[in-house]
């Protein structure tokens, strides 16, 4: 029997001892007067004298440390990522409650009642007068000095990660603030939040491979959405002129520190504007989100100072020239030349070649928050052409820390041109591009009812959260990232076996 199995057996037996004292091992409702973070914020700076007359508290939390010293002991309770010490003395709590305190294991959840005081060492503590048992842990907590360090376990058992590493909780609290900030800013500007289908008969709105599922009753294959774009623009046609969705997308692609097959995007669409208007709006949204998340627009990420107070702006051609590394820096004339582009890429068209060169040569150099605009038509099937250069479209992407975090464009609202673009994509698909867009005839029909001039944008919540929290992997900002199967856990068999005790 392993040590962990033996500890599980001991703790299951301890449940009987707790019950013998008259406590329920998985207790009932507990009415508390304070939360631990609130106590620390409100009384953390108070002196012993300022804590008189007594400040009485009822609190609950998870036991993280325990020190027994004869007929007294100290322990720390943790709640919402913060810890508070409690002092338990037999004379104060009585025989029964002190016996319970002696039986407690690290990880047990308890409620306590008492008053605040300062110990001789000056630590704010609760002088306990009553204990309640609320929930029994059967498994061991991570080692107290080093926490939970195994990355695989941290991602797979996020519940344990959150218990052992309070800084992880802060990441997800910050993520919630980012989403709340973006939602508030859009609603202050008259946008309304909507929901669109996650299972779609045709996938679209991005260049990506989908996940496929099957609806038994209708006997049809459906696709998990790769983007909500085409549905949101249908709503713009219908008169919802400012809409947004904070949506889950699913793309059947590889895993990396920057990619997870299931991810969160903010997408929003605004009638009667264009990509220039969205450039200014994006700068405002990101600057305020940084302030709401981190208290400043100045963010440190992997040793680099990033400034979200203003977005640098380059056309794609200008960016290739500006950020070219090594010898052979091209001129603007060269990156506009068909022959030069095809010579420096194995793609079939100048537009695809320019995008390929940009992705290979430039993306990783875009450390400061940067806006790259004017994309080739071949890689932008849903964007409106530039009137003075129909080989390009009115599109921009936002980069920071070498990652794309946003994508926007003036929406194509000409149904004939949209038909031609879809047909161009079908041709690319026939040449072997599995990520090329499909034909969506209903979307073309919707456009035929006239969509007003509009701009639309998507911002990647996961990558933005990575940057604003200093997280190195997208898995650090997704509560339950996709992982390979773990293999047998054997928890059920152990519980079944020890149920006979």
Residue, then its C-alpha position, 0 to 999 in steps of 0.5 A: x500500500x502506498x503512503x497516499x493510500x494509507x493516508x486516505x485510509x486513515x482519514x476515512x477512519x478519522x471520519x468515524x472519530x469526528x462523528x463520535x464527537x457529534x460533528x457531521x463530516x460533511x456539514x451544513x450551512x454556516x452563517x459567517x459574519x466576515x470573509x478573511x480578505x475583508x478582515x485583513x483589509x479592515x483590521x490588518x493595520x489595527x493595533x492590539x489596543x485598537x481591537x478593543x472592545x472585542x471585534x467578534x467574527x464568524x469565519x470559515x475556511x480551509x485549514x492550511x497549517x496547524x501547530x499543537x502545543x499541549x492544551x493550545x494550538x495555532x492554525x491558519x485558515x485560507x479563504x479566497x486566496x488569503x490566510x488568517x491565523x487562529x488560536x485555539x485554547x482548550x479552556x476557551x473552546x471546551x473539551x469537545x471542540x479541542x478534541x476536534x481541533x486535534x483531529x483536524x488535517x490540513x485541507x479540512x474546511x472548518x468554521x470558527x467563532x471568536x474575536x480578533x486579537x494580536x499575538x505576542x509576535x504581533x500577528x492578527x489572529x482569531x481567538x477561537x471560542x467555538x469550532x464547527x466542522x464543515x468538510x473532510x479532506x481525504x487527500x493530502x495537500x501539497x507540501x506547504x513550503x513549495x506548493x504545487x509545482x508539477x505543471x501537469x498536475x496544476x493544469x489537470x487538477x486546477x482545484x488543487x492548484x487554486x488551493x495551493x497557489x494563491x497567485x493562480x487565483x489572482x490570475x483568474x480574478x484579473x481575467x474576470x476584471x478584463x472581461x468585465x471592463x470590456x463588457x462595461x466599455x462596450x455597453x457604455x457605447x450602446x452595444x448590446x450583448x447577444x448569443x449565437x449558435x455554437x453548433x452550426x451547419x456551416x462553419x465560417x468567420x475565420x480560416x480554421x479547421x472545425x470540430x465535427x459532431x452529429x445531431x441524432x434527431x435531425x441526422x445531420x453533421x454539425x460543426x462547433x463554431x470557429x467564430x460567431x462572425x457571420x451570425x453577428x453580421x446577420x444581426x446587423x442586417x436585422x437592425x441590431x446596429x451595435x452587437x457583441x458576444x463574449x464567445x467560446x470558439x473551437x478550432x481543430x488545431x495544434x496545442x502550444x503556449x499560444x494556442x488552445x483548441x477551445x478559447x474565448x473571444x470578444x467579437x463586436x460589430x458596429x454599423x456606420x463605421x469602418x476599420x479606421x473608426x475601430x482603430x481608435x476604439x480598440x486603442x481606448x478599449x485596450x488602454x482601459x482594460x489594462x488600467x482595470x486589470x493592472x492599475x496602469x497601461x504600463x505592463x511588464x511581460x517577460x522582462x519587457x515593458x509594454x505600453x497599452x497607452x497607445x498603439x503603434x500603427x504600420x501597414x503590413x508592407x511598412x511592417x515588413x520593412x520596419x521589422x526586417x531582421x538581418x541583411x537584405x532589408x527590402x524597400x517599400x517598392x520591393x514589398x510591393x513588387x510581385x516578383x520580389x514577393x514570390x521569390x521570397x515565399x513559396x505561396x502562389x499569389x503575391x498577397x499570400x506571399x506578403x502575408x507569409x513573409x510578414x508572419x515569418x519575419x515580423x510577428x515575433x518582433x511586434x513586442x509593443x502593442x502594435x496595429x498592423x493594417x491593410x491586408x491582401x485580399x487573398x487572406x481576408x475573404x470577409x473584408x471590404x476592398x480598399x477603394x484605391x487598391x483592390x488587391x488589399x482590404x481594410x483590415x487590421x490586426x493587433x499584436x503585443x508580446x509577439x502575439x496576435x490579440x485582435x483582428x478587425x476590418x471594414x465589413x464587406x457588405x456587397x453580396x456580389x463581391x462576397x459571392x466572388x470572395x467565397x468562390x475564390x476561397x473554394x478555389x483555394x480549397x480545391x488547391x489543398x487549403x483545408x482552412x479556406x472558407x466555405x460557401x455560405x449561401x444564406x449569409x449571401x442572402x442576408x447581405x442581399x437585404x442590405x447590411x449598412x456600412x460596418x466595422x467588426x472586430x475580435x479580441x482574444x481574451x486568453x492572450x490578452x489575459x496572458x499579457x496583462x497577468x504576465x503568464x507565459x502559457x495560454x494554459x495558465x489563463x484557462x481554468x481547464x485547458x485541454x490535456x491528453x488523457x491521464x490514465x487510470x486514477x483508481x480513486x473509485x476502487x479505493x473508495x469502494x474498498x475502504x467503504x467497508x471499514 
